[in-house]
Amino acid sequence: MSNERTVAWYFAFLPYGVAMGILSILVPLYLVEELGGSLIDLGTMVFVATASVIPASIYLGRLPDRYRRVRLFILASFLGVSIVLLLMSVTTSVVLFQGLYVLMNLVDYIKGPSTRILIAESYESSGRGSVLAKQSFVEGIGEAMGLALCSFTINLFGYKAFLSLTGPLVLASFFLALFTIRDPPLYIERFLDRLDRQVVNIETFSFNLTERGTMSPGWRNGLSAGREPNMGLFGLGRAFFSFAASNAFTVLPVYLLVKAGFPNSIIFASFLIRSIFGAASFLFIGKVIGNEGNGVVKLATGARVLLVLVLPAAVLLPMPFSVVAVATLLSAIAFSWSLYSVGVEIVTLTYASPGSLGVYDALTGIGGAIGSFTGGLIPTLYGFDALYVVSSVLFASALLIFFIGLRK
């Protein structure tokens, strides 16, 4: 891709990001306050939506590799999501809203692996971290814009007006993608990556075997340095991380409304600050991460172990200190997500075999589905404080798995 084309296709994700920024906080509040649903309804909806993607992702994740038409699948995803969002904005039934939300997640999923393959097959491995970060930055800026709109005008226009806006926004992304995204001319970059790693490993083995005419004392260390991650444990770690994140954050907007007593505008503003900080962090990460994702995955996971434990204490502070504390914690959580998401994508694109992206997404989906359900169940039965203790333990479990699986 030329530089001009590269910049252009990034911005196809901007209106989509605006819509997702609105939906990230609007959907829980809309279901509970506008439609009269409960926390159990919310947790069940997100659980079913995430769980339904699990079997689908194994098949859908293979389609871009199988047909080598990433552009087609990205366009289909944008168009389908815009139609479903239009239907969601006109229904008044909790059950129908839940069903449409599940359908939206299924249609939206295919965009993820298609975009990753587009990047993997269009750029050399040394530059993918930067490209992933830049694309995430553009999408993150869109999310911040969506949250900003809600923060300043939600009380003026209401939930329904903003939900009605999301469909046209995603449709705008469809038209931008139609004119800016092109399929890679050849699907060979990941094959060359695997070939290059094998050559390096053979050279390392040969050097250590023949150094000074015998096996050198550093032979074992030399081979260890070239060892690939245990991708089975890596997938399990992704599942636990997703479990912990969904468990902690599925009902977070409702938590801030009920437990902290934040007005709707303050809730959106808190997530707006988080979104701006998270988007900006991608610029920093893109410059320093290179093509090494193992370390940042562990760093980001470890940070979350502590951050979710501190969150319940932040809401106990008097206003406006609680608002400042929550916004600061959410910003730190967003930064940890930026690290984690780019690191995970680098490891996955570097070491996963073609056609297997859906498997890792399925493992992530399993964790997310369980966490979405427990995120609504635990605070209903035991209170919100227990929710964040459990989430911290789950993040610690993911960290342990990553330390074992990503050891080099």
C-alpha positions in Angstrom: 0.0 0.0 0.0 1.2 3.5 -0.7 1.4 6.0 2.1 -1.6 7.9 0.7 -3.6 4.7 0.6 -2.4 3.7 4.1 -3.6 7.0 5.7 -6.9 6.8 3.8 -8.0 3.3 4.9 -7.3 4.1 8.6 -10.0 6.7 8.5 -12.7 4.3 7.3 -12.8 3.1 10.9 -13.4 6.6 12.3 -17.3 6.8 12.1 -17.4 3.2 13.2 -15.4 4.1 16.3 -17.8 7.0 17.0 -20.7 4.6 17.0 -18.9 2.1 19.2 -18.0 4.8 21.6 -21.6 5.7 22.0 -22.7 2.1 22.3 -20.1 1.1 24.8 -21.9 3.0 27.6 -25.3 3.5 26.0 -26.3 -0.1 25.6 -26.2 -1.0 29.3 -28.0 2.2 30.3 -30.5 1.9 27.5 -31.5 -1.6 28.4 -31.8 -0.9 32.1 -33.3 2.6 32.1 -35.1 3.0 28.8 -36.4 -0.6 28.3 -36.7 -1.5 32.0 -34.3 -4.5 31.9 -32.4 -5.8 35.0 -28.7 -6.5 35.6 -29.5 -10.1 35.0 -31.0 -9.2 31.6 -27.9 -7.2 30.8 -25.5 -10.0 31.9 -27.5 -12.6 30.0 -27.6 -10.5 26.9 -23.8 -9.9 26.8 -23.2 -13.6 27.7 -25.3 -14.9 24.9 -23.8 -12.4 22.5 -20.3 -13.4 23.4 -21.0 -17.1 23.6 -22.7 -17.1 20.1 -19.5 -15.7 18.6 -17.4 -18.6 20.0 -18.5 -21.4 17.6 -19.0 -18.9 14.8 -15.5 -17.4 15.2 -13.8 -20.8 14.5 -15.5 -20.8 11.1 -15.7 -17.1 10.4 -12.1 -16.5 11.4 -11.0 -18.8 8.5 -13.0 -17.1 5.8 -10.6 -14.3 5.0 -7.7 -16.7 4.7 -9.8 -19.2 2.7 -11.2 -16.8 0.2 -8.5 -14.2 0.3 -11.0 -11.4 0.2 -10.6 -9.3 3.3 -12.1 -6.2 1.7 -15.4 -8.1 1.0 -15.7 -9.3 4.6 -14.9 -5.8 6.1 -17.6 -4.2 3.9 -20.2 -6.9 4.7 -19.5 -6.4 8.4 -20.0 -2.6 8.3 -23.2 -2.9 6.3 -24.7 -5.6 8.4 -23.9 -3.8 11.7 -25.5 -0.6 10.4 -28.7 -2.4 9.5 -29.0 -4.2 12.9 -28.4 -1.0 14.8 -31.2 0.6 12.9 -33.5 -2.2 14.0 -32.3 -1.9 17.6 -33.2 1.8 17.7 -36.9 1.2 16.9 -37.7 -1.8 19.1 -39.3 -1.4 22.5 -39.0 -5.1 23.6 -36.2 -6.2 25.9 -36.1 -9.7 24.4 -36.0 -8.4 20.8 -33.3 -5.8 21.8 -31.3 -8.6 23.3 -31.6 -10.7 20.2 -30.6 -7.9 17.9 -27.6 -7.2 20.1 -26.5 -10.8 19.8 -26.9 -10.6 16.0 -24.9 -7.3 15.9 -22.0 -9.0 17.6 -22.0 -11.9 15.2 -21.9 -9.6 12.2 -19.4 -7.3 13.7 -17.0 -10.1 14.5 -15.8 -10.8 11.0 -14.3 -7.3 10.7 -11.7 -8.2 13.3 -9.8 -11.1 11.7 -10.3 -9.5 8.3 -8.6 -6.3 9.4 -5.8 -8.2 11.1 -5.1 -10.2 8.0 -5.2 -7.0 5.9 -2.4 -5.6 8.1 -0.4 -8.8 8.3 -0.4 -9.3 4.5 0.2 -5.7 3.6 3.1 -4.9 5.9 6.3 -6.5 6.9 6.5 -7.9 10.5 8.8 -5.2 11.7 6.2 -2.5 11.0 3.0 -4.3 12.0 3.1 -3.1 15.6 3.1 0.5 14.5 0.3 -0.1 11.9 -1.9 -1.9 14.5 -1.4 1.0 16.9 -2.2 3.6 14.3 -5.4 1.9 13.2 -6.4 1.5 16.8 -5.6 5.1 17.4 -8.0 6.3 14.7 -10.7 4.0 16.0 -10.0 5.1 19.5 -10.3 8.8 18.5 -13.7 7.9 17.1 -14.8 6.3 20.3 -13.7 9.4 22.2 -15.7 11.6 19.8 -18.8 9.4 20.4 -18.4 9.6 24.2 -17.9 13.4 24.0 -21.2 13.8 22.1 -22.9 11.8 24.8 -21.2 13.6 27.7 -22.3 17.0 26.6 -25.7 16.3 25.1 -27.1 13.1 26.5 -29.4 15.0 28.9 -30.6 17.1 26.0 -31.4 14.5 23.4 -31.8 11.3 25.4 -30.8 7.7 24.9 -33.0 6.9 21.9 -31.7 9.7 19.7 -28.1 8.6 20.2 -28.9 4.9 19.5 -30.6 6.0 16.3 -27.4 7.8 15.3 -25.1 4.8 15.5 -26.5 3.0 12.4 -25.8 5.9 10.0 -22.3 6.3 11.5 -21.4 2.7 10.7 -22.9 3.0 7.3 -20.6 5.9 6.7 -17.7 3.6 7.5 -19.0 1.2 4.9 -18.8 3.8 2.2 -15.4 5.0 3.3 -14.1 1.5 3.3 -15.7 0.9 -0.1 -13.4 3.5 -1.7 -10.2 3.1 0.4 -9.7 -0.5 1.3 -8.0 -2.8 -1.2 -7.2 -6.5 -0.9 -3.4 -7.3 -0.6 -2.0 -8.2 -4.0 -0.4 -11.3 -2.6 -1.1 -13.3 0.6 2.5 -14.3 1.3 3.8 -12.1 4.2 3.0 -14.5 7.0 4.4 -17.4 5.1 7.7 -15.5 4.7 7.6 -14.8 8.4 7.4 -18.5 9.3 10.1 -19.3 6.8 12.4 -16.6 8.2 11.9 -17.9 11.8 12.8 -21.4 10.7 16.0 -20.1 9.0 17.0 -18.2 12.1 16.4 -21.2 14.3 18.5 -23.4 12.0 21.3 -20.9 12.0 21.2 -20.6 15.8 21.3 -24.4 16.1 24.1 -24.7 13.6 26.2 -22.0 15.3 25.9 -23.5 18.8 26.5 -27.0 17.5 29.7 -26.2 15.7 31.1 -23.4 18.0 34.7 -24.4 18.8 34.1 -27.7 17.1 31.7 -29.0 19.7 28.5 -28.2 21.5 29.1 -25.0 23.4 28.0 -24.3 27.0 25.6 -21.8 25.5 23.8 -24.3 23.3 20.8 -24.8 25.5 20.5 -21.0 26.1 20.8 -20.4 22.4 18.0 -22.7 21.5 15.9 -21.3 24.3 16.2 -17.8 22.9 14.7 -19.0 19.7 11.9 -21.0 21.2 8.4 -20.0 20.1 5.6 -19.3 22.6 3.3 -22.0 23.7 0.3 -20.9 21.7 -2.0 -23.3 23.6 -1.2 -21.6 26.9 -1.3 -18.2 25.2 -4.9 -18.9 24.1 -5.8 -20.0 27.6 -4.3 -16.8 29.0 -6.4 -14.8 26.5 -9.5 -16.6 27.8 -8.7 -15.8 31.4 -8.0 -12.2 30.6 -11.2 -11.8 28.7 -13.1 -13.5 31.6 -11.6 -11.1 34.1 -12.3 -8.0 31.9 -15.9 -8.9 31.1 -16.5 -9.8 34.7 -15.2 -6.4 35.9 -16.6 -4.0 33.2 -19.9 -5.4 31.8 -21.9 -3.6 34.4 -19.5 -0.8 35.2 -21.7 2.1 33.8 -24.6 0.8 36.0 -22.1 0.5 38.9 -21.2 4.2 38.6 -24.8 5.1 38.3 -26.0 3.1 41.3 -23.0 2.8 43.7 -21.2 6.0 43.0 -24.2 8.1 42.3 -22.7 9.7 39.2 -25.1 11.6 36.9 -25.4 10.3 33.4 -23.3 13.1 31.9 -20.5 12.4 34.4 -20.5 8.7 33.6 -20.1 9.5 29.9 -17.5 12.1 30.7 -15.5 9.7 32.8 -15.4 7.2 29.9 -14.6 10.0 27.5 -11.5 10.8 29.4 -10.6 7.2 29.5 -11.2 6.9 25.7 -9.0 10.0 24.9 -6.2 8.7 27.0 -6.5 5.2 25.6 -6.5 6.5 22.0 -3.5 8.7 22.6 -1.6 5.9 24.2 -1.6 4.0 20.9 0.7 6.7 19.4 3.2 6.1 22.1 2.9 2.3 22.0 3.3 2.3 18.2 6.6 4.0 18.4 8.2 1.8 21.1 6.7 -1.7 20.8 8.4 -2.8 17.6 7.6 -6.5 16.9 7.9 -7.9 20.4 4.6 -8.5 22.1 5.4 -10.9 24.9 6.6 -8.5 27.5 3.8 -5.9 27.0 1.1 -8.6 27.3 2.5 -9.5 30.8 3.0 -5.9 31.8 -0.6 -4.9 30.9 -2.1 -8.0 32.6 -0.2 -7.3 35.8 -1.3 -3.7 35.9 -4.9 -4.8 35.8 -4.5 -7.0 38.8 -4.0 -3.9 40.9 -6.2 -1.4 39.1 -9.5 -3.4 39.5 -8.8 -3.8 43.2 -8.5 0.0 43.7 -11.7 0.9 41.7 -14.2 0.2 44.5 -12.2 2.4 46.9 -12.3 5.3 44.4 -16.1 5.6 44.4 -16.2 6.0 48.2 -14.4 9.3 48.0 -16.6 12.5 48.2 -17.5 14.4 45.1 -15.7 15.7 43.1 -12.7 13.6 44.2 -14.5 10.4 43.4 -15.0 11.6 39.8 -11.3 12.5 39.4 -10.2 9.1 40.9 -12.5 7.1 38.7 -11.5 9.0 35.6 -7.8 8.4 36.5 -8.3 4.7 37.1 -10.3 4.3 33.9 -7.5 6.1 32.0 -4.9 3.7 33.5 -7.1 0.7 32.6 -7.4 2.1 29.0 -3.6 2.4 28.8 -3.2 -1.2 30.0 -5.7 -2.3 27.3 -3.7 -0.5 24.6 -0.6 -2.3 25.6 -2.4 -5.6 25.8 -4.3 -5.4 22.6 -1.3 -4.5 20.4 0.9 -7.1 22.2 -1.6 -9.8 21.7 -2.1 -9.0 18.1 1.6 -9.1 17.4 2.0 -12.5 19.1 -1.0 -13.9 17.3 -0.1 -12.6 13.9 3.5 -13.7 14.3 3.0 -17.3 15.6 -0.5 -18.4 14.8 -0.9 -20.6 11.7 -3.1 -19.3 8.8 -6.8 -20.0 9.4 -6.4 -20.3 13.2 -7.2 -16.7 14.2 -10.8 -17.8 14.9 -9.6 -20.4 17.4 -7.9 -17.7 19.5 -10.9 -15.4 19.2 -13.1 -18.3 20.3 -11.0 -18.8 23.4 -11.3 -15.1 24.1 -15.0 -15.3 23.5 -15.4 -18.2 26.0 -13.8 -16.1 28.7 -15.8 -13.0 27.7 -19.1 -14.9 27.7 -18.6 -16.4 31.1 -17.4 -13.0 32.5 -20.4 -11.2 31.0 -22.8 -13.5 32.8 -20.9 -13.5 36.1 -20.6 -9.7 35.8 -24.3 -9.4 36.2 -24.8 -12.3 38.6 -22.1 -11.6 41.2 -23.1 -8.1 42.1 -26.8 -9.2 42.3 -26.0 -12.0 44.8 -22.9 -10.7 46.7 -22.5 -7.0 45.8 -20.1 -5.0 43.7 -17.1 -5.2 46.0 -17.0 -9.0 45.5 -17.1 -8.5 41.8 -13.8 -6.6 41.7 -12.0 -9.0 44.1 -13.0 -11.9 41.8 -11.8 -9.9 38.7 -8.4 -9.3 40.3 -7.9 -12.9 41.0 -8.8 -13.8 37.4 -6.4 -11.2 36.0 -3.7 -12.7 38.3 -4.5 -16.2 36.9 -4.1 -14.8 33.3 -0.8 -13.3 34.3 0.6 -16.6 35.6 -0.5 -18.4 32.4 1.2 -15.7 30.3 4.4 -16.0 32.3 4.5 -19.7 31.6 3.3 -19.7 28.0 5.2 -16.7 26.7 8.5 -17.6 28.4 11.5 -17.4 26.0 
